[in-house]
């Protein structure tokens, strides 16, 4: 959802792989012995995915644009933060690559490159090679769905139409998992979304959404992460504790995953373009990746049973049982793939079908009046209220105006607040430039030179 990027120390492509701490710490490398996501399509509803990135070679097998402003295949970044979708995609299903030898200026350098080429030929790990970013589900297929998020859409299609169109397209295109690293400050959602999420539910699709980032004013989880049946992902810091800056809280949270010191690939197809970033935008694709691993290993399981495996095997943290910071606990990919988990009949996170039956049944057009039966009264059915988390550091801190929306002008966000700069490390030129995300991010531009290789 909301995210921040910061300047990492300069690194060669293979060094990025070494920094993916979540692969080992959260049981993902062990889970790969069971599954790497083969045969599962995951739709990434975001700002578009650059399918030309070396770490995504062969990963993006379909796509569309629902904004009217993007590439028809969904493979061009759009909106305020065009890099966002590619960052998410590489975390979810990056395949890595084998680096090519460049700038051989000395015999020593040639020898190093020769050794590296030999190592690459011997590579038998996950993905396409030992360099770059490897995602949680490196054999999953990605469906790129670009939406214009965060400001007025030049394509003219409002977000309350874009999102349901995106969900329906993903379902019709065979997605078994949908990742939405986006959200809002409102716990409610437009009625236009009901049927789309019901469609996903009825077609047995796992929907994963980011909880939001408290550090930029979103103290409580907002839609679509509040929709019943959606697996909402909270964020953890590097030490596995609930992240103050990179996670909101709320009763809809299902599981918590790493959200700080994350790494991802940047657009434009440069093998040396990576960024360190943070936010539940990054935590969500880690969980979506695990869902893809499960769906590949156990194709007979329903979406409800996949979600149940993830939350049942999560390591309890915080208050005993489910709580508003960790949900059911901390993601454990190995346990989610290999533990003995009894089957469930329904989604433990609820269903949108039941919610619609209860909460939309009394809504009628303004011109139509339905009188109650004689001697009876029809009580109003209250909307469930999500408790708002207090900020112990600053007290009351109103949300930025752009985060507050009515359904007539719904605004979703994928990256706002804080210092936001993307570092593109280019080994061939030993320079680095920064890309800011636009006025809504209060961006701080910082430049740093990469050292000589």
N, C-alpha and C positions, 0 to 999 in steps of 0.2 A: 504494500500500500504506500505509505509515505516512507521516504528513504533519504539517506544522506550518503554522500561519498566523500572520502578524504584521501589525502595524498599518501600512498604507501611508499616504502622504500623501493628504489628501483630494483627490478628483478628480471632475470631472463625467464623465458616462457616456462621452462621446466621447473623453475623455483615456485611458480604459482601453484603447481600441483602439490608441492610440499606444504603449502600453507592452508590447505583445505582440512583443517583440524576436525571438522564435523564428520568427515568420512570414517575416521577411526573411533572418535569419542562417542558417537551416537549409533554405533553398530552397523553402519552402512557397508563397510568393506566385508564384514561377516555375512551380511544379508546377500551380497553378490554371489556367494557360493550357491544360493538357492535360486536367485533370479536377478536379471539385469533389465527387466522391463520389456523383453521381447514380445512383439505382437500387440502391444497396447498403445493406443493413440491418446495423447494428452493435449487438450486444447489450452492454449495460453491466450486468454483474453486480456490484452494489454495495449501497448503503444506500437506494436509491430515487432517482428523478429528479423534481424539481418541474417538470412540463411547463408550468406557468403562467408560468414566468420569461419575460420579454419576449425574451430572446435565444434561447429554445428554441421560439418559436412555430412550430408546424407540424413540428417536428423529431421529436417522440416519437410514433410511429405504432402502438405496441403495448407491452404490458407484462404483468407478473404479479408475484405475491409468492410466494416459496417458504418463507417463515418461519412463516406462520400468524399473524403479528403485524402485518402491514402492510396497506396498501391493496391490493385485488385487482388493480389495474392497475399496481402498482409505482411510483406517482407521488407517494408520500408518504415523506419521509425517516424512517428508523427507526434504532434502535440507539443506541450511544454517540455516534456522530458523524453525525447525520442530514443534515448539509450536504454530506457527502463525495460522494455520488453526483451531485449537481447541479454541484459544482465540476468533477468529472471530465467530465460530459456537455458542459458549455459549452466546455471545452478541446477536446474531440473534435469536436463538431458544432454549436457555437454558430452562430447565424445573424445575431447583432446585431439592431438595431432602429432605428427612427427616433424620437428623443426627442420627447415632446410639450412644448409650451411651458407653463410653470407660473410662478405668482407674478410676473406682469408688474407691477412696482411703479413703473416709470418709462418714459418714452418711449425712453430709451436701451436699456432692457432689451427693450422691444417691438421695437425695430429689430434688436437682436441675434437675437431669436427669429425675426423675419421672414426675416432673412438665412439663418438655419439651416434654416428650412422650405424656402426656395428651393434651398439646397444639397441637402437631402434629396430633393427632387423630381428633381434632376439626377443622383442617385446611380446609378451603373451598375456598382458593384463587387460583390464576392461577398456573399451573404447577403441579409438583409432591410433593411439600412440601415447608415448610417455610424457608429452609436453602439453602445456595449456590446462584448461579447466575440464575436469571430468565431473559429470553430473551424477545425481543420485540414481537415475535410471538411464544409463548410457545407451541402451538398446531400444528405448521407447521411441515412438514416432511423435513428432510435434505438429500440431495444427496451429498456424499463426493467425490470430484474429486481431486486427488492428482497430482500435477505437480512439476517438478524439476525446481526451480526458483532461479536465482541469481548467478549461477556458472556453470561450465561445468557439464553436466549431465552424470553420469556414465552409465545410460541406453542408451545413444547414440542418443536419439531423440531430435532434436533442439526445442527450444521454439516456433519457428514460425510454427512448426507442432503440438506441444503439445496443444497450446491454441485453434486453430480451432477444433482439435479433441475433446477437452474438451467441447467446446460449442455445437458441434453437438451431442455428447453423452448426454449432459444435456437435450437438446431439445427432443431427441428421448426417453429419460427416463421419460418424463412427467413434467419436470420442468416448472413452470409458472413464476418463478423469477430466475435470475442468479446473484450471487454476485461475484465480482472480486475485492478483496482488494489487488491489485497489479498494477504495472504500470512501466513506463519508462520515460526517459527524452526527448524522441522524440515525436513530434506531429503527425508524420506519422507512418504508420504501413505497414507490408508486405502485398502484394496483396493476399497472401494465406489466410489472415484473412477475406477478403471481403465476400466470399461465406458463411463462417460460421456465420458471424453476419447477413448477409442477410437471412440465414436459420432461425435464431432466430426471426428476424423481421417478416418473412412471416408466422411463426408458433405462432405469438402472445405472445412472451415471453418478459417480462420486464428484461432489462439488466442494472445492477447498478455497477458503478466502482468508485474507490477512486481517488481523485484528485491528491494525492501526498503530500509530506511534504517539504515545503520551507526551513525548518530549517536544512536539510541535503543537500541542494544544488539544489533541484528541484524547481526553481522559477516559472516555468510555467507547466501547466497541460500537461501530456504526454499520449500517447496511452496505453491502449485502451479507456481511458476516453475522447479522442478527436473524437472517432468514432460517426458519426451522429446517433441520436436516443438513444444513451446510456445516462442514467441518472447519471451524474457525481456529486459526493458529496464532498463538501469542509468541512473544519473543524472549529469548534468553541472552544474557551477556556471555562473555568468553568463559566465565567460570560456572556457567550453568544456572545462574540465578535469574529471576525475573528482571528483565531489563527496564530501567527507569525511562531511558530516552527512546527505546525502540519497541515499546509495547504498551498498548492500552489495556484496560481490564474490563471484564463484563461477564455476566452469567452465561453467555453463549459460547465462551471459549471451550474448545474441546481438548486441545493439546498444545504444548509449548515446544519450540524448536529454536536453534541458534539464529540470532538476529543481529549480532555484532561481529565486526572483523570478518565479514564475508568477502568473497571474491567473485568477480564475474567478468565476462567478455564484453567488450564494447563494439559498437557497429563499425561498418565500413571495411570489414574483411581484412584487417591488419592483424597478423598473428601475434604482434607484440602489444596489442591494445587490451589492457585489463584495468580493472579498478577495484579498490577496496571500498566496500559500502556497508551500510547497516540499515535495519528496519525490518518490520514484519513482511515487507515485500519480498525479502529474501528467505524468511522463515517458511512462508507458504509453499514455495516450490520444492523445498526439502521434503515437506510432508506429502505434496502431490507426487513427488518421485517415489516415496515409499508406497503410496497407494498404487502406483503403476507396477512396482515390484510385486506387490501382493496379487494384483489382478492378473499378472502374467503367470505367477506360480500357481495360483488357485483360480482358474477361469470360471469355475462353477460357483464361486462365492458371489452373493449379491452385493450391491453397493453398500447396503446397511451392514452386512457382515464384514466388509473391508474396513469400514469406519470403526466398527466395533473392535476389530483386531488392533487397530492403531491406538485407540483410547484405553482398551483393557490392558494392553501390555505396556502402556506408558508408566514410567517410574514416578510414583507419587512424590510430590514436593509441595512445600507450603503447608497450608491447613490440611488436615487429614481428609481424604476423599476429594471430591471435585471442589475447586475454588475459583475465584474470579481472576486469578493471576496465571495459574498453570493449567486450568481446566482439570482434566483427569490426571495430568502429570506430564513428564518430560519424554519426548519421543525416544523410542528404543527400536530402531529398525530391525535389528537382529531378532529380537523377541517378537516383533510384529510378523515376521516371516516364519519363525520356527516354533513359537510357543504353541502349546495345546490350548486352543481357545474354543469354548463351546459355541455352537451356532446360535444366532438370535433370529427371531422372526421379523423384528422391526428395527428401524433406525433408533439407537439410543438417544440421538440428538433431536428426535421429533420428526414430523413430516409437514411439509407445506400444504399437503392435501387436507390434513386435519385442521391446520391453522385457517385455511380459507373457509372451510365449512363453519368454523366457529366465528371468525372475526369479519368475514365479508357477507355472511348470510343476511344480516339486517340492513345492508346498504342498498338503497333504491334510488333511482333518478329523482331529482328534485321535483319534477312535475307529477310524480306518481305518489299517491298516498294510500297506504294500506292500514285500515283500521283494525285494532285488536278484536278478537272474538268477545262477545258480551260476557261481562263478569271476569275478564282476564286482563292482565297488564303484561306487557312485554318489557322485561328489564333491559337496560343498556348493558352491553357486555364491555367491560373496561379493557383497554389495551394493556398488555403486560409492560411494566416499567422496569427498565434496566437501571440499577443504582449507579450514580455517577461517582467515580473515584475522586477523592479530594487530593489535591497536590500539596503535600506537606511542606514543600519548599517555598512555594510562592502564594499559597492560598488561592482565592478566586482569580482566575485568569481567563477572561472571555476568549472564545474562539475567534480567530480572524474572520472577518466578514465573509470571505470567499468560501469558507467551510460550511456556512449555514445556508441551507437551501429549502425552498418549497418545491413541490413537485412540478410547478410550472417552469422552473428554471433549475433543474437538478444539476448539481455539480459533483462529480467524483474526482478524486485526486490520486495520483501515483507518485508524487514527489514534491514536497513543499517544506519550507522551514529550514532553519539552520544553515551552516556553511555547506554549500553544494558545489563541488567542482569535480570534473572528471579529468583524470590524468591519463594521457596517452603516451605510453613509454615506447619510443621507437629506437630499437637497438642499432639500426643502420645509420641513423643520423645523430644519435646520442643527444636528442633534444626532447623536450616535453612541452606540450601545450595544454591549455585548460579550456574546457567548454562549460559555460555557465548555463543554468537551466531557465533563465528568464526572470523577470521581476518578482514573480510569486514566490521564489525560493530564497529571497534575500541572499543571493549568492555572493560568496567571497572568492575572488580569483586569486590563485596562488600558482606560481610557476616554479618548476624545479628541474634541474638538469640531471639527466641520467648519467652515471659514470661511464667511462670507457669500458667496453666489455673485456 
